[in-house]
Amino acid sequence: VILEWFIVLWISVHHVSARVPVSAAKLKARRQRWNVRASEMSKNTLNPIRAIVDGMKLTPNPEKPMIALSIGDPTVFGNLPTDDSVLQAMKDAIDSHKFNGYAPSVGYLQSREAVANFYSQAGAPLEAKDVILTSGCSQAIELAISALCNPGDNILVPCPGFSLYKTLAVSVGVQVKFYNLLPEKSWEVDLQHLESLIDDRTTCLIVNNPSNPCGSVFTKEHLRNILAVDLRFASRHCIPILADEIYGDMVFPSCEFHSLANLSSDVPILSCGGLAKRWLVPGWRMGWILIHDRNNIFGSEIREALVKLSQRILGACTVVQGALESILNNTQAEFYQSTIGFLKSNSEICFAELSTVPGLNPVMPSGAMYLMVGIEMEHFPEFQNDVDFTERLVTEQSVFCLPATAFEYPNFFRIVVTVPEEMMVEACGRIREFCARHYRPLSQESNDLDQ
Ligand SMILES: Cc1ncc(COP(=O)(O)O)c(C=O)c1O
């Protein structure tokens, strides 16, 4: 034993003494000057909306008050408050003094049970173990992408589409491939295009329904066709789906929302959602992942991956978790209906106004909070693109719409329809004035008019 000790001691002393000069030299070299560098991950993190908006010269016309139709936050103008029952649930959660501590990383069991009960459907049953609570739907998307993809893999993302998918994927070395949505078909997926993008490194298909930025809502039949594409590939690729359903149920009365999971018997689906939009409290940062895996394809591996990732930083605020059961169960149907009624009426006003403006082609939404407008750029030769067009709209008319280049879809702009009605009417009038001023008929058309 003594000999053993001696050997261990000798090795460790020898080892340390042998390393000292090397590490000292290294340390010396490193410390000769400051060289604090940003990480590769931070350099690869890019929010296209910020990149585009920050690069624009947004100087409003001082004679006209600014109207921002660009902000996807329904609370900014105060015209769409959340329901009193939602506020009461939060007050009760605070007053109970029960929700000030740390919750399990996936959320309190009781809160997860409440979400499971609320979203369980005959075709897509859920239990508490199938729910992970997150900090907003954004974290749900991040966890889902990080659980499914390795650097070098690729994901399929809608175009136009919510820019966060790309931001999150690219920052962890995952490539993004955009599949086209078709404006002339109410923004349905170009299934052939989608199919053509799949390769053996495709690890996730993102489907966003209802859509930001399009406000489109897929029919049951179209959703089945999307699943069929994946199934047709089943023998070759078997791609799980991330269904971003944060606008789930926010659809106009003329159509119906179908969750993708309820239509899928084979394809495993991570459905991401949250309180932000339907309950009009985006700042409360409550989101969730619903794991739909009836055929045990994700199995324990993906569930464990999601749990491990949830342990990096605790997600959902515990007070909101404490209020969740009451929020889901006690919000009255009238609250949802009145929000939807408002969004529909504002969309109709905006669509009716802009569809008679020469040079613009609005696409009527069926849900969510957005409306996309096509710009016939050939009629506006002064402007190079949608960014240029929307920038000048601010300069001349103090109306800001987000150029759809931010959604990888040039020559369109997006309007948020949550603004008060009088603002919407005023903004549309100003957009009309702007277009009338800059619209130029094509030379053939002006010849025809002259004849
Ligand atoms: C399509 C889509 N997914 C996810 C999110 C993020 O939601 P949250 O605010 O809950 O993180 C948004 C927010 O605008 C969105 O439009």
The ligand as a Gaussian input file, in Angstrom:
#p B3LYP/6-31G(d) Opt

LIG

0 1
 C      -46.038000      31.779000     -35.519000
 C      -45.517000      32.145000     -34.167000
 N      -44.957000      31.194000     -33.410000
 C      -44.467000      31.467000     -32.193000
 C      -44.513000      32.749000     -31.671000
 C      -43.891000      33.028000     -30.327000
 O      -44.818000      33.068000     -29.313000
 P      -44.421000      33.467000     -27.819000
 O      -44.596000      34.944000     -27.692000
 O      -45.378000      32.699000     -26.955000
 O      -43.010000      33.051000     -27.592000
 C      -45.095000      33.776000     -32.423000
 C      -45.117000      35.152000     -31.918000
 O      -45.430000      36.106000     -32.574000
 C      -45.615000      33.459000     -33.717000
 O      -46.169000      34.402000     -34.489000

